[in-house]
């Protein structure tokens, strides 16, 4: 996306975000859209947003696809990677070549898994408000090209928008309220992840397609993702009401049993037989 087309799309996205920042807005849905918009605007392959929980640990909150989510979870498990360091230092790490020996030496588990997933470079930008860092935005590229200064500035702007969304109507002095907001968002994400798995298995489709159908239904009926997920997990909502994605594979129905062959009528005995 280049030139005026990208500028126009960027303006539309910021209007979209501003329109979403209403009281009691759905923060998970908004961050999910922002991660998708990063892929659209920045010509990267995948994006993920991580937030710090009440224990100071980074947790995935949104991702443009499941590959990015799994990669970031792997990185967090090994406590390494540019996204982890970006959060700890509050400094952006950009244009990191994952194929270089130095990168592999610094983050062996992360770099190896990233290459296996098909990524050759990565970027990490802090989610920050003034001097407070609440998470990080992680970008991945499968093609070997650098992000220029303008793209990096745009990525940081999108990260800042995500931070404002998370901390809307919160101040740094109200840290206990802020932590509660983050904890609620992370707990809600866990419920959504469970529902994605349930629907994907039920429809025999990918997790991405299941999530897209789940989101579409929630937005069409003005339901918060977390609220709908809670009802589904609790058994208070019939998931048959959600239209299955086009990629869904219908469950195979057992073939009807063949009708039993009618019994062969006995042959009447002949008169000679009866007289024997």
PyMOL commands that set and color helices and strands:
alter all, ss='L'
color gray80, all
select helices_A, chain A and resi 3-20+27-42+66-77+82-89+101-106+108-117+149-166+175-203+207-220+225-234+239-241+271-275
alter helices_A, ss='H'
color red, helices_A
select strands_A, chain A and resi 46-52+58-63+93-97+121-129+132-141
alter strands_A, ss='S'
color yellow, strands_A
deselect
rebuild
show_as cartoon
